[in-house]
Amino acid sequence: MKSNVSIIISTYNSPAWLEKVLWGFSVQSYQVFEVLIADDGSGEETQNLIKVMQEKMPYPIKHIWHEDNGFQKTIILNKALQNCTTDYVIMTDGDCIPRPDFVETHIKLREKGRFLSGGYHKLSMHLSHKISKEDIINGNCFNIDWLTQNGIKSSFKNNKITAKGWWSKFLNFLTPTTPSWNGHNASGWLADILAVNGFDERMEYGGEDRELGERLENNGVKGKQIRYSTTCIHLDHARGYIRKEALELNESIRKATKVNKSVWTDYGVVK
């Protein structure tokens, strides 16, 4: 069956986490999708994993790769956008296991002239390692009792794992968090993303996803809050790629986007 939604998963040298994410997509309630792995220069271990998973998974996987030249996530994401074969795109990260209704919820809630802003729940390093393929397939990793037994503390944010139906809609309405384009859980129409020229490739880590959403908003594509309707569990990891200079540059780019109400970047898909 032909795919009708494209899922872009960003990754960099985290094959153990990526494997868990790909198993998460194998048990989705909605399966008519393609996966594009936007790989920012991973080595042989990740490439070998993807070859194995391409044979095992019930959905097609494309590996979009370029050589490692530092943090260039925006560049590889733009390349992945150009390789999508459908008109709707969901973006997430290679350390975020999707809840089984993740894709179905994005499909059900999508609207013309909107992008969707989903949620995540960050796990400890201990629990990130503990979750196995079997825990993903049988649903343990989204069972709040199992998670609590394995170290998650009681918290209001646990609603992002458990909320369904009217309760999730109420919490989406109630939250003071402004909907933004999130690298871990966001979706939109490919034509809308290309109309603002995709990601700004000058940007490294730190708000690069949100800046895309800000240009979408400036172009009349408004964010829709669904952080309690669809979620993923965020596996823990080190963040050695954070650079002060890059953060300062990103902040200045985002400030210019807001002040100038920019709808286009000259440093995106079209050069």
Contacts in CASP RR format, 6 or more apart in sequence:
PFRMAT RR
TARGET T0000
AUTHOR 0000-0000-0000
METHOD contacts of the structure
MODEL  1
MKSNVSIIISTYNSPAWLEKVLWGFSVQSYQVFEVLIADDGSGEETQNLI
KVMQEKMPYPIKHIWHEDNGFQKTIILNKALQNCTTDYVIMTDGDCIPRP
DFVETHIKLREKGRFLSGGYHKLSMHLSHKISKEDIINGNCFNIDWLTQN
GIKSSFKNNKITAKGWWSKFLNFLTPTTPSWNGHNASGWLADILAVNGFD
ERMEYGGEDRELGERLENNGVKGKQIRYSTTCIHLDHARGYIRKEALELN
ESIRKATKVNKSVWTDYGVVK
1 32 0 8 1.000
2 32 0 8 1.000
3 32 0 8 1.000
3 33 0 8 1.000
3 34 0 8 1.000
3 59 0 8 1.000
3 60 0 8 1.000
3 85 0 8 1.000
3 86 0 8 1.000
4 32 0 8 1.000
4 33 0 8 1.000
4 86 0 8 1.000
4 87 0 8 1.000
4 88 0 8 1.000
5 32 0 8 1.000
5 33 0 8 1.000
5 34 0 8 1.000
5 86 0 8 1.000
5 88 0 8 1.000
5 89 0 8 1.000
5 90 0 8 1.000
5 103 0 8 1.000
5 106 0 8 1.000
5 107 0 8 1.000
6 33 0 8 1.000
6 34 0 8 1.000
6 36 0 8 1.000
6 84 0 8 1.000
6 85 0 8 1.000
6 86 0 8 1.000
6 88 0 8 1.000
6 89 0 8 1.000
6 90 0 8 1.000
6 190 0 8 1.000
7 25 0 8 1.000
7 33 0 8 1.000
7 34 0 8 1.000
7 35 0 8 1.000
7 36 0 8 1.000
7 89 0 8 1.000
7 90 0 8 1.000
7 91 0 8 1.000
7 92 0 8 1.000
7 103 0 8 1.000
8 36 0 8 1.000
8 38 0 8 1.000
8 77 0 8 1.000
8 80 0 8 1.000
8 81 0 8 1.000
8 84 0 8 1.000
8 89 0 8 1.000
8 90 0 8 1.000
8 91 0 8 1.000
8 92 0 8 1.000
9 18 0 8 1.000
9 21 0 8 1.000
9 22 0 8 1.000
9 35 0 8 1.000
9 36 0 8 1.000
9 37 0 8 1.000
9 38 0 8 1.000
9 92 0 8 1.000
9 93 0 8 1.000
9 94 0 8 1.000
10 38 0 8 1.000
10 39 0 8 1.000
10 40 0 8 1.000
10 73 0 8 1.000
10 76 0 8 1.000
10 77 0 8 1.000
10 91 0 8 1.000
10 92 0 8 1.000
10 93 0 8 1.000
10 94 0 8 1.000
10 183 0 8 1.000
11 17 0 8 1.000
11 18 0 8 1.000
11 37 0 8 1.000
11 38 0 8 1.000
11 39 0 8 1.000
11 40 0 8 1.000
11 42 0 8 1.000
11 46 0 8 1.000
11 93 0 8 1.000
11 94 0 8 1.000
12 39 0 8 1.000
12 40 0 8 1.000
12 41 0 8 1.000
12 42 0 8 1.000
12 73 0 8 1.000
13 41 0 8 1.000
13 42 0 8 1.000
13 43 0 8 1.000
13 45 0 8 1.000
13 46 0 8 1.000
14 42 0 8 1.000
14 46 0 8 1.000
14 94 0 8 1.000
14 95 0 8 1.000
14 237 0 8 1.000
15 42 0 8 1.000
15 45 0 8 1.000
15 46 0 8 1.000
15 49 0 8 1.000
17 94 0 8 1.000
17 95 0 8 1.000
17 128 0 8 1.000
17 235 0 8 1.000
17 237 0 8 1.000
18 37 0 8 1.000
18 46 0 8 1.000
18 49 0 8 1.000
18 50 0 8 1.000
18 94 0 8 1.000
18 95 0 8 1.000
19 49 0 8 1.000
19 53 0 8 1.000
19 133 0 8 1.000
20 97 0 8 1.000
20 131 0 8 1.000
20 133 0 8 1.000
20 136 0 8 1.000
20 235 0 8 1.000
21 92 0 8 1.000
21 93 0 8 1.000
21 94 0 8 1.000
21 95 0 8 1.000
21 96 0 8 1.000
21 97 0 8 1.000
21 98 0 8 1.000
22 35 0 8 1.000
22 53 0 8 1.000
22 57 0 8 1.000
22 61 0 8 1.000
23 97 0 8 1.000
23 133 0 8 1.000
23 136 0 8 1.000
23 137 0 8 1.000
24 97 0 8 1.000
24 98 0 8 1.000
24 100 0 8 1.000
24 136 0 8 1.000
24 137 0 8 1.000
25 33 0 8 1.000
25 35 0 8 1.000
25 57 0 8 1.000
25 59 0 8 1.000
25 98 0 8 1.000
25 103 0 8 1.000
26 56 0 8 1.000
26 57 0 8 1.000
26 58 0 8 1.000
26 59 0 8 1.000
26 137 0 8 1.000
27 100 0 8 1.000
27 136 0 8 1.000
27 137 0 8 1.000
27 139 0 8 1.000
28 98 0 8 1.000
28 100 0 8 1.000
28 101 0 8 1.000
28 102 0 8 1.000
28 103 0 8 1.000
28 104 0 8 1.000
29 100 0 8 1.000
29 101 0 8 1.000
29 103 0 8 1.000
29 104 0 8 1.000
30 101 0 8 1.000
30 103 0 8 1.000
30 104 0 8 1.000
30 107 0 8 1.000
31 58 0 8 1.000
31 59 0 8 1.000
31 103 0 8 1.000
33 59 0 8 1.000
33 86 0 8 1.000
33 90 0 8 1.000
33 103 0 8 1.000
34 59 0 8 1.000
34 60 0 8 1.000
34 61 0 8 1.000
34 62 0 8 1.000
34 84 0 8 1.000
34 85 0 8 1.000
34 86 0 8 1.000
35 57 0 8 1.000
35 59 0 8 1.000
35 60 0 8 1.000
35 61 0 8 1.000
35 62 0 8 1.000
36 61 0 8 1.000
36 62 0 8 1.000
36 64 0 8 1.000
36 80 0 8 1.000
36 83 0 8 1.000
36 84 0 8 1.000
37 50 0 8 1.000
37 61 0 8 1.000
37 62 0 8 1.000
37 63 0 8 1.000
37 64 0 8 1.000
37 80 0 8 1.000
38 64 0 8 1.000
38 73 0 8 1.000
38 76 0 8 1.000
38 77 0 8 1.000
38 79 0 8 1.000
38 80 0 8 1.000
39 46 0 8 1.000
39 50 0 8 1.000
39 63 0 8 1.000
39 64 0 8 1.000
39 65 0 8 1.000
39 66 0 8 1.000
39 76 0 8 1.000
40 66 0 8 1.000
40 68 0 8 1.000
40 70 0 8 1.000
40 71 0 8 1.000
40 72 0 8 1.000
40 73 0 8 1.000
40 75 0 8 1.000
40 76 0 8 1.000
41 65 0 8 1.000
41 66 0 8 1.000
41 67 0 8 1.000
41 68 0 8 1.000
41 69 0 8 1.000
41 76 0 8 1.000
42 65 0 8 1.000
42 68 0 8 1.000
43 68 0 8 1.000
47 63 0 8 1.000
47 65 0 8 1.000
50 61 0 8 1.000
50 63 0 8 1.000
53 61 0 8 1.000
54 60 0 8 1.000
54 61 0 8 1.000
54 63 0 8 1.000
62 83 0 8 1.000
64 76 0 8 1.000
64 79 0 8 1.000
64 80 0 8 1.000
64 83 0 8 1.000
65 76 0 8 1.000
66 72 0 8 1.000
66 75 0 8 1.000
66 76 0 8 1.000
66 79 0 8 1.000
70 241 0 8 1.000
71 204 0 8 1.000
71 205 0 8 1.000
71 241 0 8 1.000
71 243 0 8 1.000
71 246 0 8 1.000
72 201 0 8 1.000
72 204 0 8 1.000
73 204 0 8 1.000
73 205 0 8 1.000
73 208 0 8 1.000
74 199 0 8 1.000
74 200 0 8 1.000
74 201 0 8 1.000
74 202 0 8 1.000
74 203 0 8 1.000
74 204 0 8 1.000
74 208 0 8 1.000
74 268 0 8 1.000
75 199 0 8 1.000
75 201 0 8 1.000
77 91 0 8 1.000
77 198 0 8 1.000
77 199 0 8 1.000
78 198 0 8 1.000
78 199 0 8 1.000
78 201 0 8 1.000
78 268 0 8 1.000
78 269 0 8 1.000
81 89 0 8 1.000
81 190 0 8 1.000
81 193 0 8 1.000
81 194 0 8 1.000
81 198 0 8 1.000
81 269 0 8 1.000
82 269 0 8 1.000
84 190 0 8 1.000
86 190 0 8 1.000
87 189 0 8 1.000
87 190 0 8 1.000
87 191 0 8 1.000
88 107 0 8 1.000
88 110 0 8 1.000
88 187 0 8 1.000
88 188 0 8 1.000
88 189 0 8 1.000
88 190 0 8 1.000
89 187 0 8 1.000
89 188 0 8 1.000
89 189 0 8 1.000
89 190 0 8 1.000
89 193 0 8 1.000
90 103 0 8 1.000
90 106 0 8 1.000
90 186 0 8 1.000
90 187 0 8 1.000
90 188 0 8 1.000
91 183 0 8 1.000
91 185 0 8 1.000
91 186 0 8 1.000
91 187 0 8 1.000
91 209 0 8 1.000
92 98 0 8 1.000
92 183 0 8 1.000
92 184 0 8 1.000
92 185 0 8 1.000
92 232 0 8 1.000
93 183 0 8 1.000
93 184 0 8 1.000
93 234 0 8 1.000
95 234 0 8 1.000
95 235 0 8 1.000
95 237 0 8 1.000
96 120 0 8 1.000
96 184 0 8 1.000
96 185 0 8 1.000
96 232 0 8 1.000
96 233 0 8 1.000
96 234 0 8 1.000
96 235 0 8 1.000
97 131 0 8 1.000
97 136 0 8 1.000
97 141 0 8 1.000
97 232 0 8 1.000
97 233 0 8 1.000
97 235 0 8 1.000
98 232 0 8 1.000
99 142 0 8 1.000
99 161 0 8 1.000
99 230 0 8 1.000
99 231 0 8 1.000
99 232 0 8 1.000
99 233 0 8 1.000
100 139 0 8 1.000
100 142 0 8 1.000
101 230 0 8 1.000
102 185 0 8 1.000
102 230 0 8 1.000
102 231 0 8 1.000
102 232 0 8 1.000
105 226 0 8 1.000
105 229 0 8 1.000
105 230 0 8 1.000
106 116 0 8 1.000
106 187 0 8 1.000
106 226 0 8 1.000
106 230 0 8 1.000
109 116 0 8 1.000
109 224 0 8 1.000
109 226 0 8 1.000
109 229 0 8 1.000
109 230 0 8 1.000
110 116 0 8 1.000
110 187 0 8 1.000
110 188 0 8 1.000
110 189 0 8 1.000
111 224 0 8 1.000
112 189 0 8 1.000
113 189 0 8 1.000
113 192 0 8 1.000
113 220 0 8 1.000
113 221 0 8 1.000
113 222 0 8 1.000
114 188 0 8 1.000
114 221 0 8 1.000
114 222 0 8 1.000
114 223 0 8 1.000
114 224 0 8 1.000
115 179 0 8 1.000
115 181 0 8 1.000
115 186 0 8 1.000
115 187 0 8 1.000
115 188 0 8 1.000
115 189 0 8 1.000
115 192 0 8 1.000
115 213 0 8 1.000
115 216 0 8 1.000
115 221 0 8 1.000
115 222 0 8 1.000
115 223 0 8 1.000
115 224 0 8 1.000
116 179 0 8 1.000
116 186 0 8 1.000
116 187 0 8 1.000
116 188 0 8 1.000
116 223 0 8 1.000
116 224 0 8 1.000
116 226 0 8 1.000
116 230 0 8 1.000
117 179 0 8 1.000
117 180 0 8 1.000
117 181 0 8 1.000
117 182 0 8 1.000
117 185 0 8 1.000
117 186 0 8 1.000
117 223 0 8 1.000
117 224 0 8 1.000
117 225 0 8 1.000
117 226 0 8 1.000
117 227 0 8 1.000
118 182 0 8 1.000
118 184 0 8 1.000
118 185 0 8 1.000
118 186 0 8 1.000
118 225 0 8 1.000
118 226 0 8 1.000
118 227 0 8 1.000
118 229 0 8 1.000
118 230 0 8 1.000
118 231 0 8 1.000
119 160 0 8 1.000
119 182 0 8 1.000
119 184 0 8 1.000
119 185 0 8 1.000
119 226 0 8 1.000
119 227 0 8 1.000
119 228 0 8 1.000
119 230 0 8 1.000
119 231 0 8 1.000
119 232 0 8 1.000
120 160 0 8 1.000
120 182 0 8 1.000
120 184 0 8 1.000
120 185 0 8 1.000
120 231 0 8 1.000
120 232 0 8 1.000
120 233 0 8 1.000
120 234 0 8 1.000
121 157 0 8 1.000
121 158 0 8 1.000
121 160 0 8 1.000
121 161 0 8 1.000
121 231 0 8 1.000
121 232 0 8 1.000
121 233 0 8 1.000
121 234 0 8 1.000
122 233 0 8 1.000
122 234 0 8 1.000
122 236 0 8 1.000
123 131 0 8 1.000
123 152 0 8 1.000
123 233 0 8 1.000
123 234 0 8 1.000
123 235 0 8 1.000
123 236 0 8 1.000
124 151 0 8 1.000
124 236 0 8 1.000
125 236 0 8 1.000
125 237 0 8 1.000
126 151 0 8 1.000
127 147 0 8 1.000
127 150 0 8 1.000
127 151 0 8 1.000
127 152 0 8 1.000
128 235 0 8 1.000
128 236 0 8 1.000
128 237 0 8 1.000
130 150 0 8 1.000
131 140 0 8 1.000
131 141 0 8 1.000
131 233 0 8 1.000
131 235 0 8 1.000
134 140 0 8 1.000
135 141 0 8 1.000
135 146 0 8 1.000
140 146 0 8 1.000
141 147 0 8 1.000
141 233 0 8 1.000
142 161 0 8 1.000
142 233 0 8 1.000
144 152 0 8 1.000
144 158 0 8 1.000
144 161 0 8 1.000
144 162 0 8 1.000
147 158 0 8 1.000
147 161 0 8 1.000
148 154 0 8 1.000
152 158 0 8 1.000
159 167 0 8 1.000
159 168 0 8 1.000
159 171 0 8 1.000
159 228 0 8 1.000
160 227 0 8 1.000
160 228 0 8 1.000
160 231 0 8 1.000
161 231 0 8 1.000
161 233 0 8 1.000
163 171 0 8 1.000
163 228 0 8 1.000
163 229 0 8 1.000
165 229 0 8 1.000
167 228 0 8 1.000
168 228 0 8 1.000
168 229 0 8 1.000
169 228 0 8 1.000
169 229 0 8 1.000
171 228 0 8 1.000
172 225 0 8 1.000
172 226 0 8 1.000
172 227 0 8 1.000
172 228 0 8 1.000
172 229 0 8 1.000
173 225 0 8 1.000
175 225 0 8 1.000
175 227 0 8 1.000
175 228 0 8 1.000
177 225 0 8 1.000
177 227 0 8 1.000
178 225 0 8 1.000
179 223 0 8 1.000
179 224 0 8 1.000
179 225 0 8 1.000
179 226 0 8 1.000
179 227 0 8 1.000
180 186 0 8 1.000
180 209 0 8 1.000
180 210 0 8 1.000
180 213 0 8 1.000
180 223 0 8 1.000
181 209 0 8 1.000
181 210 0 8 1.000
181 212 0 8 1.000
181 213 0 8 1.000
181 214 0 8 1.000
181 216 0 8 1.000
182 209 0 8 1.000
182 210 0 8 1.000
183 209 0 8 1.000
184 232 0 8 1.000
184 234 0 8 1.000
185 227 0 8 1.000
185 230 0 8 1.000
185 231 0 8 1.000
185 232 0 8 1.000
186 209 0 8 1.000
188 221 0 8 1.000
189 221 0 8 1.000
192 216 0 8 1.000
192 219 0 8 1.000
192 221 0 8 1.000
193 212 0 8 1.000
193 216 0 8 1.000
194 269 0 8 1.000
195 219 0 8 1.000
195 263 0 8 1.000
196 212 0 8 1.000
196 215 0 8 1.000
196 216 0 8 1.000
196 218 0 8 1.000
196 219 0 8 1.000
196 263 0 8 1.000
196 264 0 8 1.000
196 265 0 8 1.000
197 264 0 8 1.000
197 265 0 8 1.000
197 266 0 8 1.000
197 268 0 8 1.000
197 269 0 8 1.000
197 270 0 8 1.000
198 212 0 8 1.000
198 265 0 8 1.000
198 268 0 8 1.000
198 269 0 8 1.000
199 208 0 8 1.000
199 209 0 8 1.000
199 211 0 8 1.000
199 212 0 8 1.000
199 265 0 8 1.000
199 268 0 8 1.000
200 208 0 8 1.000
200 211 0 8 1.000
200 212 0 8 1.000
200 253 0 8 1.000
200 265 0 8 1.000
200 267 0 8 1.000
200 268 0 8 1.000
201 267 0 8 1.000
201 268 0 8 1.000
202 249 0 8 1.000
202 253 0 8 1.000
202 267 0 8 1.000
203 211 0 8 1.000
203 246 0 8 1.000
203 249 0 8 1.000
203 250 0 8 1.000
203 253 0 8 1.000
204 241 0 8 1.000
204 243 0 8 1.000
204 246 0 8 1.000
204 249 0 8 1.000
204 250 0 8 1.000
205 239 0 8 1.000
205 241 0 8 1.000
205 242 0 8 1.000
205 243 0 8 1.000
205 246 0 8 1.000
205 247 0 8 1.000
205 250 0 8 1.000
206 242 0 8 1.000
206 246 0 8 1.000
206 247 0 8 1.000
206 250 0 8 1.000
207 250 0 8 1.000
207 254 0 8 1.000
208 250 0 8 1.000
210 254 0 8 1.000
211 250 0 8 1.000
211 253 0 8 1.000
211 254 0 8 1.000
211 257 0 8 1.000
213 221 0 8 1.000
213 223 0 8 1.000
214 254 0 8 1.000
214 257 0 8 1.000
214 258 0 8 1.000
215 257 0 8 1.000
215 262 0 8 1.000
215 263 0 8 1.000
215 264 0 8 1.000
215 265 0 8 1.000
216 223 0 8 1.000
217 223 0 8 1.000
218 257 0 8 1.000
218 261 0 8 1.000
218 262 0 8 1.000
218 263 0 8 1.000
219 263 0 8 1.000
256 262 0 8 1.000
END
